[in-house]
Amino acid sequence: MRTFPEKGNALSVGPLQCAIGFWKPLMDSHELQGLACYKSPEEPLSRGINVFQPDSAPKPHRLLYDGRQCSLHAAVHPVSEVPDGAEVIAEVTDWSGQHCSYVLWYPGSQSIVVPFDSQAAVEAFWYEMYVSPKRRTSLPGPILSLYYRTLKPLLPRGVKKWARRLLAHRVHTEDQFLEWPSDDSLDSLQRLLLHLILLASRRDTLQFVWFWPEQHSWAALLTHDVETAAGLRNASRIAEMESERGLRSVFNMVPLDYEVTGSQLHILQDAGFEIGVHGYTHDGMIFSSWKTFLRRVVTVNECARQWGASGFRSPATFRNQDWFHMLGFEYDSSVADTDPFEPQPGGCGSLFPFFVDGLVELPITLPQDHTLFALLRQQDASTWLVKLERIRRSNGMACVLTHPDPASGYIGDPENERRYRELLDVLADSDAWIPLPRDLARWWRARAAVASNDVEGLPGGSTGTAQLDGSGGLEIVPPFTVRTAVSGD
């Protein structure tokens, strides 16, 4: 089982590790360690949270909790009926909607039953384990290699657009594990686990280390992938648009596809912008094989050193999180919360950062410009704005990915630039914390490292409150509760 840098709590392994690392509850570490244990279904229940680890293979399920239906990838121990003395906290069904099991609370014995491995269920989102190997790319590996190396440069632009739209149509006709354009399945699972912590610790309220500094209720990031020399030339225009609104962003550059001069980097960096590394070349092959990755990652890490880059994003968001430990960066931003339209479809289901083998993962949580304006031919910024509002209500992180290149579907196109300006205006008028990505990654790492009983030791730190309402539901109260909506949905 993978381990993560949760230095602020004494939990190193166990069924609550991911939940404790995410919420950072203000509880004594010894109490936290005693709240949950793994149990066989045949064993007597203990006081606290009893987590089952079924021997069956994990598969997609649906979790019904707090009036929401979310996705769950786990092996689930079946519980057909509610036992005497038990209350249902959540229900698990199979993918077709047929009942499978329950998450149960026994008030008399102060026992909780979770019929799946909660730790493994969270990791299944982080590492996209629900995606079968055959669906890791839209095309088989050999065909994908042939496409990027030989066919793509020769195909007319119209043919490439037609092929991508055909794939987009296929996406709309298939039943996806994660909904699009928004899916908060992982965050719903984390809320359920926090709910269980309150019940197991016999609390109605519980403070935790708030997600964002200076009592901000949510966060937003602006990121750009520069795919061509023309996009690099347009980067200064995009930077000027953002500077006029008091905003800053990261420009991710491709090392070998075009020349990136020191003066170009310095102009952006001196103006307060960040530089990131966008792969090796934009052929989508960096994660195609271990041999290719080992050869290319040397150049990628050297560019990071020369450019002073803290972050990485893979071209076309191709990725293999098991290899991320080889990347010499502070953070990665190659995983979406949900994106069935990319050449490697999938997503982590989260609106918050998380750790992957030492890197902070900053998930892309808004649909890309190319997806909206080229594949789906949308004519306005409404999908962006509706998603922003959902993220705000969830106290999450909006991570915007656009391209300054002049190609159709990118914000280098005048019409799409206008839509991007609308998005910038909304963000500039919001109460979101909008740092550079590297600063958010450093904050998330500092938050993970601080002891929960030492919030004062976290500069800008504050506490939120989780509480059970009158109906027994979980409510999250930010440290600063006055909010301004970003859209009228």
N, C-alpha and C positions, 0 to 999 in steps of 0.2 A: 504493500500500500504506500502511496506517495505521502510525503510529509511536507509541511508548509511552514513558513516562518512566523509562527504565532508566539513570539517570545514573551508577550505580555501575560500569558496564561500558562499554567503548568500542565495543560493537556497536550500530550505529544501524540497519542493515538487514541482511538476509541470512537464510538458512534456519534459523539457531539463535536468532534474536533472542528469540522468545517463551520458548523453553526456558531460555535464559540468564537472562532476567528473572525467571522463576519460581523456578529453583533457586538462583541466585546462587552458583555454584561458586567456591571459593577457587583461582582460576587466574589467571595473568597474562593481561591483556586481549589482548596480541599473540598469545599461544598460542590463545586462544579464537577470534580472528578467522581464524586459519589452519586451524581444524579442519574447516570445512565450506565448500562452494561449490556453486553451481548448475551443472549440467552437462547437456548434451544427451546422450541415450542413445547417440548415434553417436560421441561423443568418447571418447578413452582415459580410463580412471579415474585420478584423482589419489589420492595418499595422504590419508587422512582421510575425511570424509563427503561423498559425491557425491549431490546431491539433484536429482532430475529434476523438470521442470515440463512435463508433457504438455500438448499443445494441445487435448485433448478437454475437454468441459464436466465440472465436478465433479458427482459423484452419490454416493448412499449406497453404502458398502462395509462389510465387516466386517474387523476387524483381530484376528488371533489372535496373542497375545503373552503369554508367561509363564503359560501355562495358562488365560488369560482370553480371552473373545471380547468385543470392544467395537465400538462404532460408529465409522465414519470417513466423513467427507464430503470427497471429493477426486477429482481427475483422477488416474488411476493408469496408469503405463506397464506393460504386461503383460510378465511374465517367466514363461514356461511351465515351464521346467525349471531345476534348480539347476546352475549352471555348475561345471566342474571347479575345485577349489581353494576353493570357496565354502562357507560355513556359513549355515544359515537362522537368523536372529534372530526374524523374525516373518513371518507369511503374510497376504496380503490376498486376500479372496474377494469376489465380488459379493454383492448383497443376498440372493440365493437360496442362497448357500453354495458356489457353484462357484469353483474356484481362478482367481485373476486374476494374482497377482504375489507377490514375496518382498521382504523387507528382508534384504540379504545382507552377510556379513562375510567378507572375504578375508584370513585371517591372514598369508599369505605376503607380500602387497603392502601390508598394513595399510590396506586400502581398504574402504569401506562404501558400499553402494548403498541409497538410499531412493527408491522408485519413485513418490513423490508429493511435492508441495511441503509440507514440514513446517510452514513458517510459515503458509501459507494454510489448512492443515488445522486448526491451533489456532484461527485467526481464525474459521473456519467454525462452531466451537462458540460462541465469544464473541459473535458477531453472528447466531447462529442461522440461518446461511445455508442449512442443510439444509431449512428450512421453506419450502415453495413459497409464492409470493405469495397463491395462492388459499386457503391454509390458515392465513394469519396471524390470522384470527379464525374463530370457529365459525360466524358468519353473514356474508353479504356486507355491505360497508360501508353501503349505503343502508338495508338492513333493520336493521342494528345501530343506526344513527342513529335510525330510527323507533322501535325498541324502547326505547332509553334516554330519548328525548325525550317519547314519547307513551304507549307501551303499558305499560312497566314500572310506572308509578304506578297504573295502572288494573287490572292483573292481580291476582287473589287470590293470596295467599301459596302456597296449595296448588298452583296452576297453575304458578307459577314453580319450585317444588320439583320438580314432575313433569318439567318441561322440562329442568332441570339433570340430573336422574337419567337421563333419556333420553340426554342427551349422554354421561354417565358410562358408560352401558351400551355406547354406540357405541365409546367409547375401549377398553373391554375386548375388543371383538371385532375391533379393527384391529391390524395389525402396526406398532408404533411404532418410530421411530428410536432413542429413548431408553427404557430400561426404567423402570418405576415400581414401587415408591416410591424406588428407588435406582439410579443409574447413574453409574459413575465412568469413563466412556469417555475424557473429556479428561484426567483424571489418569493413566489408563493410557498414553495417548499421550505425556504428559510424562515418565513413567517410562521409556518406550522411548527417548525422545530422550536422557535422561540416561545410560541404558545405552550408547548409541552414543558419547556423549562420553567415557565411561570407556574404551571400546575404542579410539577414535581417538587418545586421549591416552596410550595404553598404561599405564593405571592399573588397579590392582585395587581401590583405595579412593580416595575423593575427598570432601573436606569441603565443606560448603556452609553458607550463612547460614541458621540454623534459622528455621522459619516463625513461631514465637511467642516472646514475651519471657519472660525468667526461666525458661527451660528447660521451659515447659509443653509437654506432648506434643500437645495439641489445644486448640481454642477453641470457645466457644458464645456466641450472642447471643440476647437476648429482645427481640422486636419486636411491637408491637400496632398494628393499623389501627383507628382509631376512626371508625366509619361514621355514627353518629347521635348526637343529643344524649343519648339514653339511655345509649349507650356511654360518652360523656364523663362522665356522672354516676357510672358504675360504675368508671371508671379508678382512682379513689382506693382502691377495694376491692382491685383487682388489684395496685396498687402496694404496699398494705399486706401482701398475701400474699407478695410477692417480698421486701420489706424484712425480714420475719420470718426469712427464710432467707439474709439477707446478699446478696441479688441486686438488680440494677437493670436497667431496660429503657428502650426508647424508645416513646413514644406518638405515632403519626403522625396529625395532625389534618387534617380537610378544611376549607379556609378559608371557603367560602361556603355550606355546607349547614347549619351551626348556629353559634351564637355561642360563640366561645372568648374568655373574659375574661382579662385580665391576671392576676387573682388565681388563676384555675385553673392557668394556666401556672406561676406563681411557686410555688404549693404543690408541684407535681410537681418543678420544677427545684430548689427549695430542699432537697427530700428526696433529691436526687442522681439524679433521672431526666432523661432526654433528651426533647426535643420535636422531632418531624419534621413535614414537610409531606406530606400525602396528596392530591396533585393540586390541583384547582381546585374542581370539584364532583365528586360521585361518580357522574357519568353515563357514565364510560368514554370520553369523546370528546376528551380533551386531545390525543391523538396521531392523531385522525381525519383531519386535514388540516394542511398547513403553515400555512395562514392561521389556523385555529383555534388551533394551537399557539403561533404568534407572539403572538396576542392574549392567551392565557391565561398564558403563561410570565411575562409582566410581573408579574401579580398573584402568581403562585407565588413568584417570586424576592423580591418585596417582603415577602410573609409570612415568608419565610426570614429576611430582615433583621430584621423586627419581633419575631419569636419567638426569634431566636438559634438557628435550626435549621441543622444541618449536613447533614441527610440528607433524601432524597426517596424516596417510593414512589408509583408511579402507581396510581390506582384500578383495581381488577380486573386489575392488573399489565399493562394495555395499555402498549406501549412501542415506541419506534423509536430504537435506539441511535445511529443516525446524527445524531439531533438532540440528544443528551445534552449536547453542548458548550454549548448555550444555557442549561442549568440552572445556576444560581448556587449550587451545593452542593459539599460535599467528597466526598459519596458518594451513590450510588443503590443501592436494594435492590428492584428491580422484576423481576429475572430469577431464575427458579428453576433449580436444577440439573436437575430434570426435573419437568414438570407438564403432563400431557396433558389435565387436567380444566378448566383455566382458559379463559375466553373467548378468549384468545390463547394457544393451546397451544405448547409448545416447551420450551426449557431450554438451559443452557450446558454440561451434562454435568460440571460441576466442583464439588468440595467446598471450593474455595479462592477467595479474592478474586482479582480481576484488574482491569486498567485499561481504561476505555472513554472515549476522548477526554477525558482529564484527570480524569475521575471514578474513584474506586475503586468497583468493583461488588462488593457484598456479596450473593452469591446466596442465595436462600431455599432451604435444604437440608433442611428437614423439611416433610412435607405439612401443609397448612393445616388448622386445626380444622374449618372448614366442609366441606372435602373428606372428611375422615375420618368426621365425626359426622352430617353432613346428607346428602351425596351417597351415601356408601358405607355409612352406618348402622352404623359400627363401635361396639362397646359398651365398649371399653377403650382404654388408651394403648399397647398392645403395638406397634403400627406405629411410633410415636414412639420407643419404647425400643430396638427392634431397629435402627432407622436410627441412633440415637445411638451404638450400639455399633460399627456399621460405620464411622461417621465417626471414632470414637476410634481404631479400628485403622488408619485411613488417615491419622491425624494431621491431619485436616482441620478444617473450621469448621461447626458446627451453627448454623444460623440459623432460629429458631423464629418463625413468624408466626401470631398468634392475634388474636381480636377481643373486646374487653370488652363488646360489645353483647349485650343479652339475647335476641336472636333465636335460633331453633333452629339448632343447629350451631356456635354461638359459645360461648366460655368464660363469657359472661354467663349462660348456662343452668347451673343448679346441678349437673347431672350432668357436664357438660363441664368445669365449674370443678373438680370433684373429680379428673377425669382430668388436668387441667392441674397441679393440686397434686402429683400423683404424678410428673409430669415435673419439676417444680421440685425435689422432694425428691431425685430421682436426680441432677440437675445440681448441687445444693448439696453433695452428698456425693462428687462426682467430683473428679478432678484437673484439670479443664478450666480454662483461663483464660476468665473470663466478664466482659468489660468492657462498657461502653456501646459501641454501634456506632460512634460517632464516634471513640472512642479506638482501636478496632481498625483503622478506616480510616486514622487517622493513623500507627499503627504500620506498616501495610502500605506506606504512602507513604514513611516513613522507611527501612524495609527496602529498598525499591526504590532509594532515592537513595544509600545508603551504598555505598562501594567495597567490593568483596568482600575486599580485603586489609586492611580497616579495621573488622573486626567490633567492636573495642573502642570505635569511635566511635559505635556504635549502643547507646544505653542499654537494658540488659536483653538485649542480643544474645548469642547463643551459636552454636555450630556443630553441625550434624548430620553424619552420615557416610553416604555411599552406597558400597556395596561389592559386589563380585561374589562370590557364594558358590561352594562347591566344584563345583556343577553349572553354573556360568556365569550363574545368575540374579541379578537385582538385589535387594539388601536395603537398606532404609533404617533406620538406627539413630539414634534421637533422642539428644539430649545427656543426657537423663535417661530411663533405660530401665525403671524400676520403674513399672508401670501397674496401675490398678485397673479391672476391667471394670465396665460400667454396666448390663449385663443378662446373663441366663444363656443367651443364644442360642448 
